[in-house]
């Protein structure tokens, strides 16, 4: 395996294991600790330590070894996992994560040593007397006494193909004891063209000295037991099992095994381990690791990083060999692909969509039925390829949701609050590129909810609320969009203070009485803050403006529902993807525009007798008042001479509007092309696309158009807003529309 590729696998595997460790530590705070969780915690640090040994990463090896010792005492029941110990283990998690990040960035690891943390670990490793098991006067059990063992190891012929290095197991044994002698038996090594560099032909006989028990020795080889012949005997009884160990050996091999055991002292008086090696082979040597007084840890007993380069170790009981084999087989079903390659593929598919549209247009103009049918078949295949490829970029939003239990824990404790985080809809899928950009906006909202939203415990109890506050993260699909909600059961936004501050800064008129939806939007203005004092978390008026800007860059918007004394909900609406969408083409004054198909509800003919001067009027749509927006007047285009106009009914959230257009051109696979910086301020345009004719068509921002139509219609009817009105869930905002 290429060393750089192996390093990237190690880094990725370590990140996954650390995420798993953090998740377990946060879970055990809320429920009773299980042995499976403790075993999983131990395996996490154990695997990172072992994998780091492949690359000689001594700082990671040393620290993870100390953390592993602490976790070993924890799972053996010598320590109790209380709140203080969870905090220490989270600090260990953070330190190893810092080391991994530094390694990925090419920085020095030695400079990142944390002496205070290491001292805290050593303090726990010296277990207090009250927590130690009762002292017995009887001699220690045999399992804890140093023992000499004879190990007869024939790894399977495919061990190298499965990503395992036989020497890594031997080096790992050196971390648990002393390898006093090794003999590599090469009787089955073929010559010439019969030799396969990827096959294993060697058998190893080891003399090993350690105080670990036989069960622990067998666990070292758990992952390869089924494919290999492994025999482990105490030195003093090994002679009785020589025949069993050589049952499948050739006569020459059996003689060499017997000779090795004789030199180990298993068949009588031990002989010196110096012997001239056969030509071309060095089968008998003193193991170099045995000469070191302080063996350095290396590969894990269960080298997951080699055996499973793309699958994190599950947080359950230690995997059996059958499970390990199933995991290796799973590599044929799951492949991790570099994100850049997938992005390039999607870009190419986008160009293929455009080329297919051009071919289909030429075919329709030619009026050749066979050509039209062929291009339609190609278009259908392109759509299937597009759908399948885009689905590869869809990931569960839980990828970012699961970062927040740690955030809530740390921030709430810093503020002295008791807050429970509840996650719903973590399986909801969203484009990976959008998920990556959602982390910072959600972090700002969550921290603000903890700091400003949820009251201190004494205040909650004084108002008859439970002492523990609640914070919800929720995600779900709605009308072709993804909705993400961050809600709390705190005190709600103070409408009066926000309104007074907005008037003070000139954001709202002194005599203006806007609805709550407009008032609450003021918190997204740069520099806006109602906090009485600045804290480490908030109060400087920065952050929320970044939230809105980040959401708008993803072509989404953010709404706020809040009720005094009951809580606040931040609701983010986002498109499913930013790459390729199904569009609906409309014509307005000889110009072509694209509407996202998922926003289109229906199309109807514009009723006769309505004013044609472009004012914002409305129609009765089956008993529902539907505001209209004439796109030709909105975009200041010359009116087209047409006998019939159409209304495209669009919906976003719970609001609907009708867009008046001149003609309908039907569905169209739309490749979204971003607009330049010059067009960033255009609220009604979200992007562009290239038609089959080569012309550029603008993609309309439906949420912005609906908000504008609804707002203008309200102004036309001069409906006085209620100062105490609370907007319904899903009510579009009006504070950031043009």
C-alpha positions, 0 to 999 in steps of 0.5 A: 500500500502507498504510504501516503494513502495508508496515512490518509486512511489512518487519519480518516479512521482516527477521526471516525473513532474519535467521533465514536468515542465522543458520542459514547462519552456523551451518551453515558452521561444520560444513562447507565453505563454498559459493558459494551460502551466501556469496551468500545471506549477501550477499543477506540484508543487501543486501535488508534495507538496500534495504528499509530505504531505503523508510522512511528508516531511516538507522541500519539502512541505515548498519550493514547497508551496512557488513556488506554490504561485508564480505560482498561481500569475502567472496564475492569471495574477498578474505576467508576465512570462519574462526571469528573472522569467523563470530563477527563476522557473528553479532554483526552479525546480533544488532545488526541484529536488535536494531535491528529489535526496537527499530523494532517497539517504537517505540524510538529506533534512534540510541541503539543504535549499537555503535561497537565492532562498527562498528570491528571491521567497518572493521578487516576492510574494511581487508583485511590485505596477506597476504589481498589479491590480488597487486598488478599494475603494469598499469592497472586493468581497464576494469570498475573505471573510472568509466563513463557509461551511457545507460539506457533503461527502460520498466517493464512496465504491471503493475509497480505491481500487482506491488508494485514502485516504479520510482523505488526502482530509480532511487534504488538506482542512486544508491547505486552511482553518480550519476544525472546526468540523467533524462527521463520520457517520457509519450507513452503517458499516457492522458487522462480516463477511460482513465487507470488509476492502477495502470498504468505508462505512463512511460518513463525515459531516464537518464544514469548515471555509475558504476564498476560493470560492465554485468553489475551494472547488469543485475542491478539490474533482474533481477526485472522484466526479462521484463515490461519493455524495458530497454536499457543502453549505454555513452555512447560507443557508445549512438548506434549502438543508438538505433534498437534502443532505439526499436524498439517506440516510437511516432514521438512517443516515439522523437523524445523519446528521441532528444532526451533522448539528444542532451542526454545527449551520446550523439548528439554535443555534450551540451546543457544539461539545462534545458528548459521542460516540456510542460504538466502534465509535468516530464519532464526534470530534474537528478536530486535525488540527483545533487546529494548528495556522499554518496548514501544507500543505498536499495532493493535491486537485488532488492527482495524486500520489495516483490516478495515481501511474504510469501516470504523470499529462498531461500538458494541462487543469485540467483533468475532472473526466471522464479523471481521470476515464479513467486514472485509467482504463489505469492502466490495459493497462500500467504497469511499470516493474523494469528494473532488472526483464526485464533484467533477463527475457531477459537473460533467453530467451537468454538461451532458444534460445541456448537450442532451437538451441541444440534441433533443431540440435539434431532433424535434426541429428535424421532425424525424420520429426515430431521431426524436425517439432516440434522443428521448431515450438518451434523455431518460438515461441521462436523467437516471444517471443524474439522479443516481450521481446526485444521490451519492452526494446526499448525506444524512444531516446527522453528520453535523447534528451529532457534533452538538451534544458536546457543544451543548454539554460544554457551553451549558456547564460553562454557564451553569445551566442544565440543558438536555439536547434532543435530536429528531430527523438526523436521517434526513438527507441533504447535499454534502456540500451544503451540510459542510457549510451549515456547521457554523450557522447552526453553531451560532444559533445553538450557542445563542439559544443556550446563552440567551434563550434558555433561562438559568435554573433559578429563573426557570423554577421561579416561573414554574418551569422544569429546572432542566431546559430543552433544546431541539434539533429537528430536520425534515423534508417539505415541498422539495426543500429541507427544513432545519429547526433549532428550538428551545423552551426558554424565555422567548425573544423580547419583542419590546427590547428588540424594537426599541434597539432597532428604532434607536439604530434607525432600522425601524421608524419611530411610528412604525408598528411592524409585525413580530416577523419583521421585528425579530429579523432585526437580530440578524443585522450586523452589530445588533445586540440587546445583551446587557454585558459581553460574555465569552459566548455573545453580546458583541453583536456579531454572529447572527448576521453571519448566520443569515449571510451563510444561509442566503449563500445556500439559497435558503432563508431563515424564519423565527417564531417566538412566544414570550415565556414559551421559547423560540424556534429558528427555522432554516429552509434550504434547497435539496441540492445546489447542482442540478434540479428539475426546472419548469420553463416559462416565457415572459416578454420573449425572455425565458426563465426557470422555476424549480419544479418542486415549487410549482403546484399547478398552472391555470389560465389568467382570468379575463378582466383583471387589470393589465397595468402590472399592479399586484392583484389577486384571484380567487383560487377555489376559495383561497385568496391568491396574490399575483405577481406580473413578472413582466412588470416586476422585471420591467420588460416590455409587455408581449402581445399575446391573447392568453396569459398563464398563472403558475401557482408556486408554493414555499412553506405555507405561502402561495402566490401566482406568477403571471407569464406569457407562455409555458414551455414545460419541464427542463433538467436545469444545471445551476450555474452561479451568477457573478458577484455583480448579481449578488444583490438580486434577491429574485434571481438565484442562478442561471442555466444554459438552454439547448439553444445555447441561450442563458436563462435565469433561475427565479428565486421563488421564496423571494417572489412569494414574499414580495407578492404577499407583502405588496398585497398586504400593503395594497389592502392596508391591513394594519398589523397586530403588534402582538401577533405571532406568525404561524409556523412556516410564515415567510419572512419579510425583513430581508426581501427587496 
